[in-house]
Amino acid sequence: MGFYKMENSTDKNQIVKLPLNIKGFYSWLYDSDKMSEFFDKQYVNDILTLGACRQLSYELAREIPMNANVIQFGITFGNQIDLIARKITSYGKYLVIDNNAKQIKRCENKFYGLYPQLKFEKADASRFKSDTKFDRVICYNLLHELPPLSKIKVVDSALNLVGPKGKVIFIDYHNPSKWNPLRYFIRMFNRLFQPFAEKLWERGIDMYATKSSDFSWRKNTYWGGMYQKTVATRKSKPF
């Protein structure tokens, strides 16, 4: 899902504007209470993704250590946030930022009192800055919603938030293998409803980073190449 934050997280008076592409293509989902409630059901996600969302959430959780300080770009549907909050435990910190006030409110109600380590904030991921570094940054199914320039800004923003050996985990779409029977259906769907998704078919996520050499990159693909987990680990600087 999309989202967007203030330049300084302590500045609560700065207005966070919704990106035009989110307004144009995704408002039917993110601005609708009924649609959000429907798609938030885990079994709906399992049906629509043929179970892939469940696997991707567990693959994400494998990258998250206990008691970690974690930030996530974008609210998600289903049980993904629950899974990570439990993995971090109450001794860690879990901040989820998003630019949509309705989604923030929905999640604050959904998770009220469940996880003391979990907090939500209305924020712009492309400009998010923090005085402290995070152990992990999660960017879950967000980049495919953004035009190329916004992809670059969000990737750079995520990479800037981790210190030495810190990791940024990107979960998103990928170029399906030519033998994947869903490849051409997905392409047609993208042309109609997700016009920026195929930019992730054309180039790797590391190619959207302006300082990619500061990180080591690892990529795994799933479901016939349809999805990817790309992990960027900041290199330790030599003495």
C-alpha positions in Angstrom: 0.0 0.0 0.0 1.1 3.6 -0.5 2.0 6.1 2.2 4.0 9.3 2.7 5.6 11.2 5.6 6.8 14.5 7.0 10.4 15.6 6.5 10.8 15.6 10.3 8.7 13.1 12.2 8.3 15.4 15.1 6.6 18.0 13.0 2.9 17.1 13.4 1.6 20.2 11.6 3.1 19.5 8.2 0.6 18.4 5.7 1.1 15.0 4.1 -0.3 15.0 0.5 -1.6 11.9 -1.1 0.4 11.1 -4.3 -1.6 11.6 -7.5 -1.1 8.0 -8.6 -2.5 6.7 -5.4 -5.5 8.9 -5.8 -6.1 7.9 -9.4 -5.7 4.1 -9.2 -6.1 3.0 -5.6 -8.6 5.3 -3.9 -11.4 2.9 -4.6 -9.6 0.5 -2.2 -7.7 2.6 0.4 -10.4 5.3 0.8 -13.3 2.8 1.2 -14.0 1.4 4.6 -16.0 -1.5 3.2 -13.4 -2.5 0.6 -10.6 -2.2 3.1 -12.5 -4.4 5.6 -13.2 -7.0 2.9 -9.6 -7.2 1.7 -8.2 -7.2 5.2 -9.6 -10.7 5.7 -6.7 -13.2 5.5 -8.7 -15.8 3.6 -9.5 -13.2 0.9 -5.8 -12.5 0.5 -5.1 -16.3 0.4 -7.7 -16.8 -2.3 -6.6 -13.8 -4.4 -2.9 -14.7 -4.3 -3.3 -18.5 -4.2 -1.6 -18.6 -0.8 1.4 -16.5 -1.9 0.8 -13.7 0.6 1.1 -16.1 3.5 4.4 -17.5 2.2 5.7 -14.0 1.5 4.8 -12.9 5.1 6.7 -15.9 6.5 9.7 -15.2 4.2 9.7 -11.6 5.5 9.6 -12.7 9.1 12.7 -14.9 8.6 14.6 -11.6 8.1 13.4 -10.0 11.3 15.3 -10.7 14.6 13.6 -10.7 18.0 13.6 -7.4 19.9 14.5 -5.5 16.8 13.8 -1.8 16.0 11.8 -2.0 12.8 10.0 0.5 10.6 7.6 -0.5 7.8 6.7 1.5 4.8 3.0 1.1 4.2 0.0 -0.6 5.9 -0.9 -4.0 4.6 -4.0 -6.2 4.6 -4.3 -9.5 6.2 -2.1 -10.9 9.0 1.3 -9.6 7.9 1.6 -6.9 10.6 0.5 -9.3 13.3 3.2 -11.8 12.3 6.0 -9.2 12.4 4.7 -7.7 15.7 4.8 -11.1 17.3 8.3 -11.9 15.9 9.7 -8.6 17.3 8.1 -9.2 20.8 7.2 -6.5 23.2 10.9 -5.7 23.8 11.3 -4.4 20.3 9.8 -1.4 18.4 7.6 -1.6 15.4 6.7 1.6 13.6 4.4 1.5 10.5 4.0 4.6 8.4 1.4 5.4 5.8 0.0 8.4 4.1 -3.7 7.5 4.3 -5.5 8.7 7.4 -8.3 6.2 7.0 -5.9 3.3 6.9 -4.1 4.6 10.0 -7.3 4.8 11.9 -8.4 1.4 10.7 -5.2 -0.2 12.0 -5.2 1.7 15.3 -8.7 0.3 15.9 -7.7 -3.2 14.7 -4.6 -3.5 16.9 -5.7 -1.5 19.8 -4.1 -2.9 23.0 -2.7 -6.0 21.3 1.0 -5.0 20.7 2.6 -2.3 22.9 5.6 -2.3 20.5 3.4 -1.4 17.5 2.7 2.2 16.5 1.3 3.9 13.4 2.1 7.3 12.0 1.0 9.3 9.0 4.1 9.9 7.1 5.8 10.2 3.7 8.2 7.4 3.1 10.0 9.2 0.3 11.2 11.8 2.7 11.2 10.1 6.1 14.2 10.9 8.3 15.1 9.7 11.7 17.7 10.7 14.3 18.3 7.0 15.1 18.9 4.1 12.7 16.6 1.0 12.5 17.7 -2.6 12.5 15.3 -3.5 9.8 13.2 -1.5 7.2 10.3 -3.3 5.6 8.9 -2.2 2.2 6.1 -4.6 1.6 4.2 -4.5 -1.8 4.6 -0.8 -2.1 7.0 -0.1 -5.0 4.8 -1.6 -7.7 2.3 1.2 -6.9 4.7 4.0 -7.5 6.0 5.7 -10.7 9.8 5.3 -11.4 10.9 8.6 -9.7 9.0 7.8 -6.6 10.4 4.3 -6.5 13.9 5.8 -6.4 13.0 8.2 -3.6 11.4 5.5 -1.5 14.2 3.0 -2.0 16.8 5.6 -1.1 14.8 6.7 1.9 14.6 3.1 3.1 18.3 2.5 2.7 19.2 5.7 4.5 17.4 4.4 7.7 19.7 1.5 8.5 23.2 1.5 10.0 26.0 -1.0 9.4 24.7 -4.5 8.9 21.2 -3.2 9.0 18.8 -4.7 6.4 16.1 -3.4 4.1 13.6 -6.1 3.0 11.6 -5.4 -0.1 8.7 -7.7 -0.9 7.0 -7.0 -4.2 6.1 -8.2 -7.7 8.7 -9.6 -10.1 8.9 -10.6 -13.7 7.2 -14.0 -14.0 9.0 -16.8 -15.8 7.9 -17.3 -19.4 6.5 -20.7 -18.5 4.3 -19.2 -15.7 0.7 -19.8 -16.9 -0.4 -16.6 -15.1 2.2 -14.4 -16.8 0.0 -12.9 -19.6 -3.0 -12.6 -17.4 -0.9 -10.6 -14.9 0.4 -8.4 -17.7 -3.2 -7.6 -18.8 -4.2 -6.9 -15.3 -1.3 -4.6 -14.8 -2.0 -2.6 -17.9 -5.6 -2.0 -16.7 -5.1 -1.5 -12.9 -1.4 -1.3 -12.0 0.4 0.8 -14.6 3.7 1.1 -12.7 4.0 -2.6 -11.7 5.9 -3.7 -14.8 8.8 -1.3 -14.1 9.8 -4.0 -11.5 9.8 -6.5 -14.4 12.3 -4.4 -16.3 14.9 -3.7 -13.7 15.9 -5.0 -10.2 15.2 -3.0 -7.1 18.9 -2.4 -6.6 18.9 -0.4 -9.8 16.5 2.1 -8.1 19.1 2.8 -5.4 21.5 5.8 -6.0 24.1 4.3 -3.7 23.6 0.6 -4.3 27.3 -0.1 -3.9 27.0 0.7 -0.1 24.9 -2.5 0.2 25.1 -6.2 -0.6 22.0 -7.4 -2.4 20.3 -10.8 -2.3 17.2 -11.7 -4.2 14.8 -14.8 -4.0 11.8 -15.3 -6.3 8.7 -17.2 -5.6 5.7 -18.6 -7.5 7.4 -19.0 -10.8 9.1 -15.6 -10.5 5.9 -13.7 -9.8 7.1 -12.4 -6.5 10.4 -11.4 -5.0 12.2 -10.8 -1.7 15.1 -8.5 -2.2 17.3 -7.9 0.8 19.8 -5.0 1.0 22.4 -5.2 3.8 24.5 -2.2 4.5 28.2 -3.0 4.3 30.5 -2.2 7.2 32.9 0.5 6.4 36.6 -0.5 6.6 38.9 1.3 9.0 
